[in-house]
Amino acid sequence: MRYIRMRDLEVSRIGLGAMGMSHGYTGSGTDEAESIRTVHRALELGVTLIDTAEIYGLYTNEELLGRALKGRRDQVVLATKFGLVSHAGEGAWNLDSGPANIRTAVEGSLKRLGTDHIDLYYQHRVDPNTPIEETAGAVAELIAEGKVRAFGLSEAGPDTIRRAHAVQPVTAVQSEYSLWTRGIEDRVLPVLRELNIGLVPFSPLGRGFLTGTVRSTDQFDASDFRRDNPRFTGENFQRNLAIADEVQALAAQVGATPAQVALAWLLAQGDDIAPIPGTKHVSRVEENTAADAITLTAEQIDRLSSLPPAAGDTHTEAQALMLER
Ligand SMILES: NC(=O)c1ccc[n+]([C@@H]2O[C@H](COP(=O)([O-])OP(=O)(O)OC[C@H]3O[C@@H](n4cnc5c(N)ncnc54)[C@H](OP(=O)(O)O)[C@@H]3O)[C@@H](O)[C@H]2O)c1
């Protein structure tokens, strides 16, 4: 595994997204033992960046990681997120990045994760009711107290990134980025490079779609959030299958799996990028992590970069309201 530096943090350039172990996908929350084995296997393979959030499974994903990382905390660059639970207000799925809410959130996350510090603490979504300077200032205080090592943002736009960075240097921005979601390339990525901020692409496998294993929405259980996602519904789903087929064809040529090719394409975009593919299975963490050793030719990268755009938005209308675009 190769490692990259994002300011003062060194991270494996392929991380592990833990969300699906507790929340969002078919089978989430059903096999804790396999989820914990997946975390341990990732560490054995040299993965250091592990990603969670207080909102995932509402607290249960952090609790799971707390159990999984017992005795192994020092091997991990542990990332979690605040701002989608308003602790003194309306509760879960309500934006609140006010300083008082961050204070409450951090204590809960530290306790659940079984640690005295969070390595990378992200604002999960920009809160239009709190100036970003106040949020950055609150995280700066936590850094000064040693409870947090580095500050991150998620799905923030260029102006917010600049304003936050002026108060407390931002180590990483975590936003959706993959072969079929490239919206950050024009306006966000240039700002990250100008300010020397790392990029952590989330949903780098297109929520599983780019792996070619999602062929029908009948595969999803009732709680799977892809059931409502525009790219996974109706005609869009059928049209998008052509994209997955193209990735599969190129993977066959490379002698790799589609998941590995999707990750290798992201890694080829720069050495300031560390995707966090999500899985709750040992075999898949092995497959995904092996993408580190795959080098695509310029022609293969071009072919992947020229895939047709996805049909449908990557978020539901309600979710899209929380994004800065
Ligand atoms: N900041 C944010 O707002 C935000 C939003 C979404 C996600 N995230 C973070 O990003 C991480 C990754 O994103 P994601 O989990 O949404 O999407 P993803 O990594 O693009 O895809 C995850 C899906 O792909 C499947 N999968 C994984 N590896 C596979 C393989 N090799 N072959 C076939 N299927 C495979 C997983 O199933 P199994 O688990 O069953 O293997 C799961 O259904 C999350 O875990 C979370 O930590 C952050």
The ligand as a Gaussian input file, in Angstrom:
#p B3LYP/6-31G(d) Opt

LIG

0 1
 N      -19.379000      12.611000       3.262000
 C      -20.504000      12.102000       2.850000
 O      -21.525000      12.781000       2.751000
 C      -20.566000      10.650000       2.499000
 C      -21.658000      10.130000       1.768000
 C      -21.657000       8.761000       1.444000
 C      -20.607000       7.963000       1.847000
 N      -19.566000       8.486000       2.573000
 C      -18.417000       7.665000       2.994000
 O      -17.824000       7.068000       1.845000
 C      -17.745000       5.655000       2.009000
 C      -17.874000       4.962000       0.670000
 O      -19.057000       5.335000       0.005000
 P      -20.295000       4.363000      -0.212000
 O      -20.161000       3.226000       0.724000
 O      -21.519000       5.188000      -0.196000
 O      -20.155000       3.885000      -1.724000
 P      -19.123000       3.007000      -2.560000
 O      -17.860000       2.834000      -1.822000
 O      -19.080000       3.645000      -3.897000
 O      -19.922000       1.625000      -2.718000
 C      -20.297000       0.840000      -1.636000
 C      -21.156000      -0.289000      -2.162000
 O      -20.390000      -1.097000      -3.048000
 C      -20.356000      -2.446000      -2.618000
 N      -18.983000      -2.920000      -2.897000
 C      -17.840000      -2.543000      -2.302000
 N      -16.764000      -3.140000      -2.862000
 C      -17.255000      -3.939000      -3.827000
 C      -16.651000      -4.823000      -4.756000
 N      -15.328000      -4.975000      -4.805000
 N      -17.463000      -5.508000      -5.612000
 C      -18.800000      -5.343000      -5.588000
 N      -19.424000      -4.502000      -4.729000
 C      -18.661000      -3.817000      -3.854000
 C      -20.695000      -2.416000      -1.152000
 O      -21.337000      -3.604000      -0.755000
 P      -20.834000      -4.490000       0.507000
 O      -20.688000      -3.549000       1.663000
 O      -21.940000      -5.443000       0.685000
 O      -19.528000      -5.096000       0.100000
 C      -21.667000      -1.227000      -1.085000
 O      -22.965000      -1.634000      -1.449000
 C      -18.870000       5.342000       3.000000
 O      -18.660000       4.115000       3.656000
 C      -18.811000       6.525000       3.939000
 O      -17.806000       6.328000       4.922000
 C      -19.552000       9.812000       2.878000

